[in-house]
Amino acid sequence: MNTILIGIIVANVLVSYKGFNDYSFFRKYEFHVGSIRSGEQIRMLSSGFLHADMMHLAFNMLTLWFFAPAVIAHLGSISFLLIYVGSLIFGSLLTMVFHKNDFSYRAVGASGAVTGVLYSAILLEPNSTIGLYFLINIPAYLFGILYLLYSIYGMKAKNDNIGHTAHFGGAVGGYLITLIKEPSLMIDHSLMTILLAIPIIILFVMAKMDKL
């Protein structure tokens, strides 16, 4: 049982539990564009350990529990921690880029960090399968591509309360950090590396064309 993985899960549970029972604590450390722009940058990190409710917390921690072992096995515990924290920060930074003028925008959750770990695992083991709702198994790389395309749709549609931008930023973080740590993947899994990059390219092209 990996100590760093357990430590991350325990930190999420403790901080989230505090937030469930202390509204002022929750408001002080959630992601809030207006507060971050006024100098409270700690929120870009602390918000990743707060969750809206028990279901939100459980889903993120279960996903992390399932996919973290693959990253740890391939890259080691320290690189896993780097990917987790780096993806959390990538998610917050991308959220700031897309919502910088929406001073009332708020968000919480480890989804960006967890998505980064998920994408790292996909990149490291692209031929593995992912079970959707424990019923349908699909190739990991296909799930990765479809998930990012869905995130782009969600960012454009703005018709739900899901932090699609943080998910996407986390995926980008996990993708880039994993390739930096293991550049041989660009040769060993070159096709999958290119395929997983396509939604990332689409997002930034759409942003450049002001289509989001």
Backbone as CSV, one residue per row, in Angstrom:
resi,resn,N_x,N_y,N_z,CA_x,CA_y,CA_z,C_x,C_y,C_z
1,MET,0.858,-1.189,0.000,0.000,0.000,0.000,0.900,1.247,0.000
2,ASN,0.751,2.100,-0.989,1.649,3.236,-1.157,1.344,4.360,-0.160
3,THR,2.363,4.792,0.555,2.191,5.807,1.595,1.732,7.146,1.033
4,ILE,2.314,7.559,-0.105,1.948,8.855,-0.696,0.493,8.846,-1.170
5,LEU,0.075,7.751,-1.798,-1.314,7.640,-2.254,-2.268,7.710,-1.056
6,ILE,-1.968,6.962,-0.017,-2.817,6.987,1.178,-2.831,8.386,1.783
7,GLY,-1.661,9.043,1.815,-1.577,10.395,2.369,-2.449,11.384,1.610
8,ILE,-2.448,11.295,0.279,-3.282,12.185,-0.545,-4.761,11.949,-0.261
9,ILE,-5.158,10.691,-0.191,-6.566,10.367,0.067,-6.978,10.858,1.453
10,VAL,-6.139,10.626,2.456,-6.439,11.082,3.820,-6.553,12.605,3.863
11,ALA,-5.647,13.305,3.166,-5.699,14.776,3.132,-7.002,15.260,2.511
12,ASN,-7.414,14.626,1.421,-8.687,14.989,0.782,-9.871,14.750,1.716
13,VAL,-9.864,13.619,2.403,-10.969,13.289,3.307,-11.030,14.272,4.470
14,LEU,-9.885,14.568,5.087,-9.860,15.454,6.247,-10.254,16.887,5.886
15,VAL,-9.673,17.406,4.789,-9.986,18.785,4.386,-11.440,18.896,3.947
16,SER,-11.910,17.905,3.190,-13.306,17.923,2.740,-14.266,17.833,3.918
17,TYR,-13.953,16.955,4.888,-14.816,16.800,6.059,-14.895,18.109,6.843
18,LYS,-13.750,18.780,6.970,-13.738,20.089,7.627,-14.631,21.065,6.862
19,GLY,-14.542,21.029,5.540,-15.361,21.912,4.712,-16.844,21.594,4.793
20,PHE,-17.195,20.302,4.928,-18.604,19.909,5.058,-19.225,20.524,6.315
21,ASN,-18.408,20.659,7.357,-18.923,21.071,8.665,-18.579,22.508,9.064
22,ASP,-17.844,23.190,8.207,-17.429,24.568,8.520,-17.559,25.411,7.248
23,TYR,-18.686,26.100,7.143,-18.988,26.864,5.920,-17.957,27.954,5.662
24,SER,-17.496,28.634,6.707,-16.521,29.716,6.531,-15.186,29.150,6.029
25,PHE,-14.798,27.978,6.524,-13.579,27.311,6.052,-13.718,26.965,4.573
26,PHE,-14.875,26.417,4.199,-15.143,26.055,2.803,-15.018,27.274,1.894
27,ARG,-15.658,28.374,2.297,-15.624,29.594,1.491,-14.225,30.211,1.430
28,LYS,-13.451,30.052,2.479,-12.116,30.645,2.541,-11.139,29.964,1.596
29,TYR,-11.334,28.660,1.354,-10.347,27.904,0.579,-10.865,27.342,-0.743
30,GLU,-12.107,27.627,-1.124,-12.618,27.178,-2.412,-11.977,27.991,-3.542
31,PHE,-12.082,27.476,-4.761,-11.615,28.217,-5.938,-12.634,29.324,-6.201
32,HIS,-12.172,30.568,-6.167,-13.045,31.716,-6.416,-12.232,32.747,-7.175
33,VAL,-12.630,33.001,-8.411,-11.840,33.849,-9.307,-11.586,35.226,-8.707
34,GLY,-12.614,35.861,-8.165,-12.450,37.199,-7.609,-11.410,37.238,-6.498
35,SER,-11.460,36.241,-5.603,-10.513,36.195,-4.486,-9.097,35.894,-4.964
36,ILE,-8.982,34.993,-5.940,-7.652,34.659,-6.471,-7.035,35.865,-7.152
37,ARG,-7.823,36.605,-7.900,-7.305,37.780,-8.595,-6.946,38.908,-7.623
38,SER,-7.501,38.839,-6.421,-7.155,39.863,-5.422,-5.961,39.439,-4.574
39,GLY,-5.372,38.266,-4.896,-4.134,37.869,-4.240,-4.156,36.568,-3.464
40,GLU,-5.308,35.895,-3.375,-5.405,34.667,-2.578,-5.101,33.436,-3.450
41,GLN,-3.858,33.344,-3.928,-3.480,32.252,-4.830,-3.525,30.870,-4.174
42,ILE,-3.490,30.824,-2.834,-3.537,29.542,-2.143,-4.782,28.746,-2.528
43,ARG,-5.840,29.462,-2.911,-7.093,28.805,-3.297,-6.916,27.907,-4.525
44,MET,-5.939,28.210,-5.378,-5.722,27.396,-6.575,-5.248,25.992,-6.208
45,LEU,-4.661,25.872,-5.016,-4.214,24.569,-4.522,-5.206,23.987,-3.515
46,SER,-5.619,24.806,-2.562,-6.492,24.310,-1.486,-7.842,23.823,-2.000
47,SER,-8.363,24.444,-3.052,-9.669,24.047,-3.591,-9.661,22.611,-4.100
48,GLY,-8.473,22.108,-4.441,-8.356,20.746,-4.936,-8.499,19.690,-3.857
49,PHE,-8.595,20.115,-2.589,-8.776,19.169,-1.487,-10.156,19.301,-0.848
50,LEU,-10.949,20.238,-1.333,-12.328,20.409,-0.884,-13.278,19.728,-1.870
51,HIS,-14.412,19.245,-1.369,-15.412,18.632,-2.247,-16.801,19.116,-1.863
52,ALA,-17.701,19.054,-2.826,-19.046,19.577,-2.607,-19.852,18.705,-1.660
53,ASP,-19.667,17.379,-1.738,-20.406,16.456,-0.875,-19.679,15.111,-0.846
54,MET,-20.218,14.165,-0.092,-19.579,12.863,0.061,-19.491,12.103,-1.258
55,MET,-20.515,12.209,-2.100,-20.503,11.504,-3.379,-19.378,12.020,-4.272
56,HIS,-19.217,13.326,-4.309,-18.157,13.966,-5.079,-16.789,13.486,-4.598
57,LEU,-16.604,13.470,-3.282,-15.355,13.016,-2.679,-15.101,11.540,-2.983
58,ALA,-16.110,10.705,-2.783,-15.955,9.263,-2.981,-15.617,8.930,-4.428
59,PHE,-16.284,9.592,-5.378,-16.029,9.318,-6.798,-14.582,9.645,-7.161
60,ASN,-14.115,10.818,-6.724,-12.744,11.218,-7.050,-11.708,10.298,-6.398
61,MET,-11.923,9.932,-5.144,-10.947,9.100,-4.444,-10.941,7.662,-4.979
62,LEU,-12.100,7.147,-5.377,-12.152,5.807,-5.971,-11.433,5.783,-7.315
63,THR,-11.654,6.822,-8.115,-10.975,6.909,-9.412,-9.464,6.974,-9.206
64,LEU,-9.041,7.772,-8.238,-7.610,7.871,-7.930,-7.071,6.517,-7.477
65,TRP,-7.801,5.829,-6.622,-7.387,4.525,-6.093,-7.200,3.497,-7.213
66,PHE,-8.068,3.564,-8.230,-8.004,2.604,-9.331,-6.819,2.851,-10.269
67,PHE,-6.504,4.133,-10.535,-5.530,4.447,-11.583,-4.143,4.842,-11.080
68,ALA,-4.045,5.282,-9.842,-2.736,5.664,-9.307,-1.717,4.522,-9.323
69,PRO,-2.108,3.273,-8.999,-1.115,2.192,-8.982,-0.347,2.012,-10.288
70,ALA,-1.005,2.216,-11.429,-0.319,2.075,-12.720,0.767,3.128,-12.867
71,VAL,0.471,4.364,-12.448,1.450,5.449,-12.533,2.612,5.180,-11.578
72,ILE,2.289,4.762,-10.369,3.326,4.476,-9.370,4.220,3.335,-9.840
73,ALA,3.613,2.306,-10.423,4.381,1.148,-10.882,5.364,1.514,-11.989
74,HIS,4.955,2.410,-12.886,5.797,2.789,-14.026,6.808,3.883,-13.667
75,LEU,6.384,4.870,-12.883,7.205,6.065,-12.677,7.711,6.261,-11.255
76,GLY,7.129,5.557,-10.300,7.549,5.718,-8.913,6.672,6.705,-8.145
77,SER,6.785,6.674,-6.832,5.919,7.466,-5.957,6.120,8.972,-6.094
78,ILE,7.372,9.406,-6.209,7.646,10.841,-6.286,7.097,11.429,-7.583
79,SER,7.277,10.709,-8.687,6.740,11.187,-9.966,5.212,11.195,-9.944
80,PHE,4.631,10.199,-9.273,3.173,10.182,-9.115,2.709,11.429,-8.376
81,LEU,3.401,11.782,-7.284,3.044,12.985,-6.520,3.187,14.227,-7.386
82,LEU,4.247,14.287,-8.181,4.469,15.425,-9.079,3.330,15.538,-10.084
83,ILE,2.906,14.403,-10.634,1.806,14.410,-11.600,0.502,14.856,-10.938
84,TYR,0.262,14.377,-9.725,-0.964,14.739,-9.014,-1.025,16.244,-8.746
85,VAL,0.023,16.760,-8.123,0.052,18.193,-7.778,0.131,19.051,-9.037
86,GLY,0.964,18.627,-9.994,1.101,19.378,-11.241,-0.205,19.455,-12.008
87,SER,-0.948,18.356,-12.046,-2.236,18.338,-12.749,-3.264,19.208,-12.050
88,LEU,-3.236,19.209,-10.710,-4.128,20.076,-9.946,-3.863,21.537,-10.320
89,ILE,-2.587,21.904,-10.363,-2.216,23.285,-10.699,-2.555,23.617,-12.149
90,PHE,-2.289,22.694,-13.068,-2.651,22.901,-14.469,-4.147,23.157,-14.594
91,GLY,-4.951,22.357,-13.883,-6.399,22.530,-13.933,-6.823,23.894,-13.436
92,SER,-6.221,24.349,-12.331,-6.553,25.671,-11.790,-6.114,26.795,-12.723
93,LEU,-4.924,26.646,-13.306,-4.419,27.680,-14.217,-5.297,27.805,-15.461
94,LEU,-5.689,26.654,-16.033,-6.534,26.710,-17.232,-7.902,27.290,-16.891
95,THR,-8.399,26.956,-15.701,-9.678,27.527,-15.266,-9.572,29.043,-15.149
96,MET,-8.457,29.539,-14.620,-8.258,30.981,-14.521,-8.191,31.626,-15.894
97,VAL,-7.531,30.957,-16.839,-7.422,31.503,-18.197,-8.802,31.675,-18.817
98,PHE,-9.668,30.663,-18.653,-10.973,30.703,-19.314,-12.035,31.459,-18.523
99,HIS,-11.815,31.671,-17.216,-12.840,32.330,-16.396,-12.315,33.583,-15.705
100,LYS,-11.216,34.135,-16.215,-10.565,35.262,-15.528,-11.459,36.480,-15.372
101,ASN,-12.424,36.633,-16.239,-13.301,37.801,-16.151,-14.628,37.502,-15.459
102,ASP,-14.802,36.245,-15.034,-16.006,35.866,-14.297,-15.649,35.838,-12.814
103,PHE,-15.717,36.992,-12.178,-15.228,37.139,-10.806,-16.026,36.308,-9.802
104,SER,-17.217,35.846,-10.178,-18.041,35.073,-9.245,-17.864,33.564,-9.414
105,TYR,-17.029,33.148,-10.361,-16.860,31.713,-10.640,-16.246,31.002,-9.440
106,ARG,-16.875,29.893,-9.024,-16.410,29.101,-7.899,-16.309,27.636,-8.293
107,ALA,-15.398,26.912,-7.664,-15.265,25.483,-7.938,-14.493,24.812,-6.802
108,VAL,-14.744,23.526,-6.623,-13.972,22.724,-5.662,-13.801,21.327,-6.236
109,GLY,-12.842,20.610,-5.705,-12.697,19.204,-6.065,-11.325,18.837,-6.584
110,ALA,-11.001,17.556,-6.412,-9.711,17.026,-6.861,-9.768,16.520,-8.295
111,SER,-10.857,16.837,-9.009,-11.056,16.266,-10.340,-9.915,16.549,-11.308
112,GLY,-9.353,17.755,-11.271,-8.245,18.077,-12.170,-7.046,17.198,-11.901
113,ALA,-6.689,17.056,-10.614,-5.548,16.215,-10.235,-5.804,14.756,-10.583
114,VAL,-7.004,14.283,-10.278,-7.356,12.885,-10.528,-7.380,12.596,-12.029
115,THR,-7.908,13.537,-12.816,-7.930,13.357,-14.259,-6.512,13.306,-14.816
116,GLY,-5.610,14.106,-14.250,-4.211,14.048,-14.669,-3.597,12.689,-14.426
117,VAL,-3.885,12.096,-13.271,-3.393,10.749,-12.960,-4.016,9.731,-13.905
118,LEU,-5.304,9.882,-14.167,-5.996,8.994,-15.101,-5.347,9.036,-16.484
119,TYR,-5.039,10.235,-16.974,-4.440,10.366,-18.300,-3.001,9.886,-18.334
120,SER,-2.300,10.034,-17.232,-0.958,9.482,-17.141,-1.024,7.960,-17.257
121,ALA,-1.982,7.360,-16.542,-2.147,5.902,-16.593,-2.499,5.440,-18.004
122,ILE,-3.357,6.200,-18.686,-3.733,5.854,-20.064,-2.521,5.918,-20.981
123,LEU,-1.718,6.955,-20.802,-0.524,7.128,-21.634,0.485,6.004,-21.391
124,LEU,0.620,5.595,-20.148,1.575,4.544,-19.781,1.079,3.155,-20.174
125,GLU,-0.251,2.961,-20.135,-0.826,1.661,-20.482,-1.999,1.860,-21.442
126,PRO,-1.720,2.324,-22.668,-2.791,2.671,-23.611,-3.627,1.485,-24.087
127,ASN,-3.104,0.285,-23.931,-3.845,-0.892,-24.379,-4.730,-1.486,-23.297
128,SER,-4.729,-0.856,-22.133,-5.603,-1.331,-21.062,-7.039,-0.912,-21.370
129,THR,-7.979,-1.433,-20.590,-9.389,-1.086,-20.787,-9.925,-0.404,-19.540
130,ILE,-10.968,0.384,-19.728,-11.625,1.078,-18.635,-13.074,0.629,-18.600
131,GLY,-13.540,0.234,-17.430,-14.925,-0.209,-17.293,-15.838,0.961,-16.974
132,LEU,-16.778,1.237,-17.846,-17.758,2.293,-17.609,-18.942,1.710,-16.863
133,TYR,-19.214,2.257,-15.682,-20.313,1.794,-14.837,-20.197,0.301,-14.538
134,PHE,-18.950,-0.212,-14.585,-18.652,-1.606,-14.272,-19.340,-2.581,-15.235
135,LEU,-19.777,-2.076,-16.382,-20.491,-2.939,-17.332,-19.822,-2.980,-18.699
136,ILE,-19.423,-1.815,-19.209,-18.892,-1.720,-20.569,-17.394,-1.454,-20.513
137,ASN,-16.605,-2.315,-21.147,-15.153,-2.111,-21.202,-14.781,-1.475,-22.540
138,ILE,-14.064,-0.340,-22.493,-13.598,0.293,-23.718,-12.091,0.524,-23.604
139,PRO,-11.378,0.600,-24.746,-9.929,0.856,-24.689,-9.634,2.169,-23.961
140,ALA,-8.587,2.168,-23.153,-8.252,3.347,-22.356,-8.006,4.574,-23.223
141,TYR,-7.278,4.388,-24.350,-6.960,5.548,-25.197,-8.226,6.148,-25.797
142,LEU,-9.213,5.296,-26.148,-10.457,5.790,-26.722,-11.235,6.576,-25.667
143,PHE,-11.245,6.072,-24.448,-11.891,6.797,-23.352,-11.246,8.168,-23.176
144,GLY,-9.905,8.214,-23.220,-9.190,9.466,-23.055,-9.579,10.503,-24.092
145,ILE,-9.623,10.086,-25.342,-9.980,10.996,-26.440,-11.417,11.483,-26.292
146,LEU,-12.348,10.553,-26.054,-13.758,10.910,-25.943,-14.013,11.816,-24.736
147,TYR,-13.303,11.553,-23.651,-13.494,12.353,-22.443,-13.064,13.794,-22.678
148,LEU,-11.941,13.987,-23.330,-11.486,15.352,-23.592,-12.402,16.064,-24.581
149,LEU,-12.881,15.342,-25.573,-13.824,15.952,-26.521,-15.115,16.349,-25.803
150,TYR,-15.560,15.502,-24.876,-16.746,15.833,-24.082,-16.484,17.061,-23.208
151,SER,-15.273,17.168,-22.662,-14.918,18.325,-21.840,-14.947,19.609,-22.662
152,ILE,-14.468,19.535,-23.910,-14.530,20.707,-24.800,-15.988,21.104,-25.026
153,TYR,-16.834,20.097,-25.279,-18.266,20.360,-25.479,-18.854,21.037,-24.236
154,GLY,-18.514,20.500,-23.048,-19.035,21.064,-21.811,-18.567,22.492,-21.584
155,MET,-17.307,22.772,-21.928,-16.772,24.131,-21.787,-17.508,25.094,-22.705
156,LYS,-17.861,24.614,-23.882,-18.539,25.472,-24.862,-20.022,25.649,-24.521
157,ALA,-20.659,24.540,-24.106,-22.099,24.573,-23.852,-22.453,25.323,-22.569
158,LYS,-21.599,25.160,-21.543,-21.836,25.826,-20.241,-23.249,25.552,-19.717
159,ASN,-23.697,24.294,-19.833,-25.060,23.969,-19.430,-25.120,23.034,-18.223
160,ASP,-24.009,22.920,-17.471,-24.026,22.105,-16.260,-23.071,22.710,-15.232
161,ASN,-22.973,22.067,-14.084,-22.128,22.583,-13.004,-20.812,21.821,-12.878
162,ILE,-20.434,21.116,-13.925,-19.198,20.338,-13.911,-18.024,21.227,-14.309
163,GLY,-16.889,21.091,-13.586,-15.710,21.904,-13.886,-14.911,21.323,-15.040
164,HIS,-15.473,21.383,-16.241,-14.836,20.776,-17.417,-13.445,21.366,-17.675
165,THR,-13.297,22.656,-17.413,-12.009,23.297,-17.683,-10.915,22.731,-16.792
166,ALA,-11.223,22.494,-15.515,-10.246,21.900,-14.592,-9.918,20.479,-15.004
167,HIS,-10.929,19.719,-15.449,-10.695,18.357,-15.930,-9.724,18.383,-17.107
168,PHE,-9.993,19.270,-18.040,-9.165,19.352,-19.238,-7.745,19.778,-18.875
169,GLY,-7.636,20.804,-18.029,-6.310,21.260,-17.607,-5.534,20.172,-16.888
170,GLY,-6.240,19.402,-16.045,-5.592,18.297,-15.354,-5.094,17.238,-16.320
171,ALA,-5.916,16.929,-17.324,-5.515,15.948,-18.341,-4.273,16.418,-19.095
172,VAL,-4.243,17.689,-19.451,-3.078,18.252,-20.134,-1.842,18.150,-19.236
173,GLY,-2.017,18.471,-17.957,-0.906,18.381,-17.014,-0.372,16.966,-16.899
174,GLY,-1.274,16.005,-16.727,-0.854,14.612,-16.621,-0.169,14.120,-17.876
175,TYR,-0.684,14.535,-19.020,-0.125,14.150,-20.323,1.295,14.696,-20.478
176,LEU,1.468,15.990,-20.246,2.772,16.627,-20.458,3.825,16.162,-19.446
177,ILE,3.447,16.099,-18.177,4.418,15.696,-17.152,4.861,14.256,-17.370
178,THR,3.926,13.392,-17.758,4.277,11.991,-18.016,5.253,11.873,-19.177
179,LEU,5.032,12.642,-20.231,5.950,12.602,-21.380,7.317,13.177,-21.029
180,ILE,7.337,14.181,-20.172,8.621,14.745,-19.734,9.391,13.713,-18.903
181,LYS,8.663,13.014,-18.034,9.304,12.010,-17.187,9.683,10.753,-17.967
182,GLU,8.921,10.443,-19.006,9.136,9.209,-19.766,9.049,9.506,-21.267
183,PRO,10.029,10.245,-21.823,9.972,10.653,-23.236,9.987,9.483,-24.217
184,SER,10.423,8.311,-23.771,10.443,7.140,-24.651,9.035,6.743,-25.096
185,LEU,8.004,7.203,-24.370,6.624,6.898,-24.751,6.296,7.461,-26.126
186,MET,6.950,8.569,-26.495,6.692,9.187,-27.804,7.154,8.291,-28.943
187,ILE,8.039,7.350,-28.639,8.503,6.376,-29.634,7.778,5.049,-29.447
188,ASP,7.734,4.583,-28.194,7.124,3.282,-27.917,5.625,3.270,-28.173
189,HIS,4.951,4.380,-27.838,3.503,4.490,-28.032,3.204,5.725,-28.877
190,SER,3.915,5.884,-29.963,3.835,7.127,-30.748,2.429,7.410,-31.266
191,LEU,1.746,6.391,-31.779,0.406,6.608,-32.327,-0.551,7.074,-31.234
192,MET,-0.502,6.407,-30.090,-1.390,6.773,-28.989,-1.055,8.164,-28.455
193,THR,0.226,8.489,-28.424,0.641,9.814,-27.956,0.056,10.898,-28.853
194,ILE,0.083,10.651,-30.151,-0.472,11.617,-31.116,-1.987,11.692,-30.993
195,LEU,-2.641,10.527,-30.895,-4.103,10.500,-30.811,-4.597,11.240,-29.568
196,LEU,-3.922,11.027,-28.438,-4.340,11.681,-27.205,-4.077,13.186,-27.236
197,ALA,-3.183,13.626,-28.128,-2.882,15.060,-28.240,-3.915,15.794,-29.094
198,ILE,-4.668,15.065,-29.915,-5.600,15.708,-30.851,-6.631,16.586,-30.131
199,PRO,-7.320,16.095,-29.078,-8.285,16.984,-28.402,-7.627,18.215,-27.782
200,ILE,-6.394,18.071,-27.312,-5.679,19.210,-26.733,-5.439,20.283,-27.793
201,ILE,-5.032,19.839,-28.983,-4.812,20.765,-30.098,-6.123,21.437,-30.504
202,ILE,-7.204,20.636,-30.555,-8.519,21.178,-30.929,-8.934,22.275,-29.962
203,LEU,-8.742,22.035,-28.661,-9.129,23.031,-27.656,-8.415,24.351,-27.879
204,PHE,-7.103,24.298,-28.055,-6.354,25.538,-28.162,-6.595,26.244,-29.499
205,VAL,-6.904,25.484,-30.532,-7.282,26.100,-31.811,-8.623,26.817,-31.645
206,MET,-9.582,26.157,-30.984,-10.883,26.771,-30.760,-10.755,28.019,-29.891
207,ALA,-9.880,27.959,-28.878,-9.678,29.125,-28.016,-9.071,30.276,-28.804
208,LYS,-8.126,29.940,-29.658,-7.471,30.960,-30.481,-8.460,31.629,-31.428
209,MET,-9.417,30.821,-31.914,-10.435,31.340,-32.845,-11.640,31.928,-32.113
210,ASP,-11.543,31.962,-30.776,-12.613,32.493,-29.936,-13.923,31.739,-30.148
211,LYS,-13.823,30.422,-30.207,-14.996,29.571,-30.407,-15.488,28.927,-29.114
212,LEU,-14.897,29.304,-27.988,-15.320,28.728,-26.702,-16.049,29.774,-25.862
